[in-house]
């Protein structure tokens, strides 16, 4: 009887969790990846999430004079994103990070 009850609970709980909306991608302005293990989510509300292997840095960004500035919520999680214009890249962007993940 216990097994039937556990199976019933599992079957009813799974669809309920499947309906929860993924807020990480809901209001995303863009996702810029570096390979398959790292990248940056940029959100409409001025926040970002930089992720890599066993790393997550969250913070705010500002756009001024065609520049983007990332400010981490925790100052000791400082990082630098370098970029340059490459006319050979027709779609997307490439990132280089100055600190290893």
C-alpha positions as CSV (number, residue, x, y, z in Angstrom):
1,X,0.0,0.0,0.0
2,X,2.9,2.4,0.8
3,X,4.3,1.8,-2.7
4,X,1.1,2.7,-4.3
5,X,0.8,5.9,-2.3
6,X,4.4,6.9,-3.1
7,X,3.8,6.3,-6.9
8,X,0.6,8.3,-6.7
9,X,2.4,11.2,-5.0
10,X,5.2,11.1,-7.6
11,X,2.8,11.0,-10.5
12,X,0.8,14.0,-9.3
13,X,3.8,16.1,-8.2
14,X,5.8,15.7,-11.4
15,X,3.3,17.5,-13.7
16,X,2.9,20.3,-11.1
17,X,6.7,21.0,-11.2
18,X,6.8,20.8,-14.9
19,X,4.4,23.7,-15.2
20,X,6.7,26.1,-13.3
21,X,8.0,28.7,-15.6
22,X,11.8,29.1,-16.0
23,X,12.4,32.7,-14.8
24,X,16.1,32.6,-15.8
25,X,15.1,32.9,-19.5
26,X,11.8,34.7,-19.1
27,X,13.0,38.3,-19.3
28,X,16.3,37.7,-21.0
29,X,17.6,40.3,-23.5
30,X,20.3,38.0,-24.7
31,X,22.4,34.9,-23.9
32,X,26.0,35.0,-25.0
33,X,28.0,31.8,-24.7
34,X,31.6,30.8,-24.6
35,X,31.7,27.3,-25.7
36,X,29.3,24.9,-24.0
37,X,30.3,25.6,-20.4
38,X,30.3,29.4,-20.0
39,X,28.5,32.6,-20.9
40,X,26.4,35.6,-19.9
41,X,22.7,36.1,-19.6
42,X,21.7,39.7,-19.9
43,X,18.3,40.7,-18.5
44,X,16.0,43.6,-19.4
45,X,16.0,44.9,-15.9
46,X,19.7,45.8,-15.9
47,X,21.0,42.6,-14.3
48,X,23.2,39.8,-15.6
49,X,24.4,36.3,-14.7
50,X,27.8,35.2,-15.8
51,X,28.3,31.5,-15.6
52,X,31.1,29.0,-16.1
53,X,32.3,25.7,-14.7
54,X,31.4,25.8,-11.0
55,X,31.0,29.6,-11.2
56,X,28.1,32.0,-11.1
57,X,28.6,35.8,-10.9
58,X,25.5,37.9,-10.7
59,X,25.3,41.7,-10.8
60,X,24.1,44.8,-12.7
61,X,25.2,46.3,-16.0
62,X,25.1,49.7,-17.5
63,X,25.2,50.9,-21.1
64,X,27.0,54.2,-21.8
65,X,28.5,55.5,-25.0
66,X,28.3,52.2,-26.8
67,X,30.0,50.4,-23.9
68,X,28.6,47.9,-21.5
69,X,29.9,47.8,-17.9
70,X,29.3,44.7,-15.7
71,X,29.3,45.3,-12.0
72,X,29.3,42.2,-9.8
73,X,27.1,42.1,-6.7
74,X,30.1,40.7,-4.7
75,X,33.2,42.9,-5.4
76,X,35.7,40.1,-4.9
77,X,34.1,38.3,-7.9
78,X,35.7,40.8,-10.2
79,X,36.2,39.8,-13.9
80,X,36.9,41.5,-17.2
81,X,35.3,40.9,-20.5
82,X,37.3,41.9,-23.5
83,X,35.9,42.5,-27.0
84,X,36.7,43.9,-30.4
85,X,35.0,44.3,-33.7
86,X,35.6,41.4,-36.1
87,X,33.9,41.9,-39.5
88,X,34.4,38.1,-40.2
89,X,31.8,37.3,-37.5
90,X,28.5,37.6,-39.3
91,X,26.2,36.3,-36.5
92,X,26.8,36.2,-32.7
93,X,29.7,37.4,-30.5
94,X,32.9,36.0,-29.1
95,X,34.1,36.6,-25.5
96,X,37.5,36.3,-23.9
97,X,37.6,36.3,-20.1
98,X,40.7,37.5,-18.2
99,X,40.2,35.2,-15.3
100,X,39.9,31.4,-15.6
101,X,36.7,29.8,-14.4
